[in-house]
Amino acid sequence: MAFRKNPAISLRSRYRIVTEISAIVVLVLLTIIAMAYPRFRTEKIDTEKFEFEIEQIDIPETEQYEKPPAPPRPSIPIESENEDFAEDVTIEETEFEDFVEWEEPPPAPDSNERYKFYPYDEPPEPVGGYAAIMKNVKYPEIAQEAGIEGKVPVNFILDETGKVLDVWVDEGQGIPNTGLNEAAMTAIKKTKFKPAMQRDRPVKVKMAITINFKLEN
């Protein structure tokens, strides 16, 4: 008696064999890939390798200056309400017997004289030395409060007796609008000088002195 093969059973057997073979091939491939490439490892950062340096900078303290008080407002004239005037007020007669004639004021210095050349052999000297000039220098309070320092070159002309005829600071020189230029010129005006000499004869001369204004620390 002959038996015939069932085609359904044969197909199942072949499908199971193919599936097992495929699974084995996939496992072999995964094993090969895992062995060929090492696993990624997370490296731990060693913070001890880094050094941080902090540089300390000393910031100078800003000096605060007190703002000078505002100048007082000018007074405004107000019309008087009392319009009654005494009628018996008289003006005394002027007598010229005791009149003392005033000396004629010196002429204004010629601006051209500032640019003349005055020859001399011996320069003038302040009476008492240059320390006498510094005694006459007064540091303006406004400049002191504002902490303003600097040098002021002062030009001046002396006559044959050593008297100061003219004193000025060239435009753009010194420290204008601070009171220092004016203080330097005033100090020169108050100083007495020995006249300049040329061939044993006193002569007019033009001089220049620089006054240094410096605050004490």
Secondary structure, 3 states (H helix, E strand, C coil): CCCCCCHHHHHHHHHHHHHHHHHHHHHHHHHHHHHHCCCCCCCCCCHHHCCCCCCCCCCCCCCCCCCCCCCCCCCCCCCCCCCCCCCCCCCCCCCCCCCCCCCCCCCCCCHHHHHCCCCCCECCEECCCHHHHHHCCCCCHHHHHHCCCEEEEEEEEECCCCCEEEEECCCCCCCCCCCHHHHHHHHHHHCCEECEECCCCEECEEEEEEEEECCCC
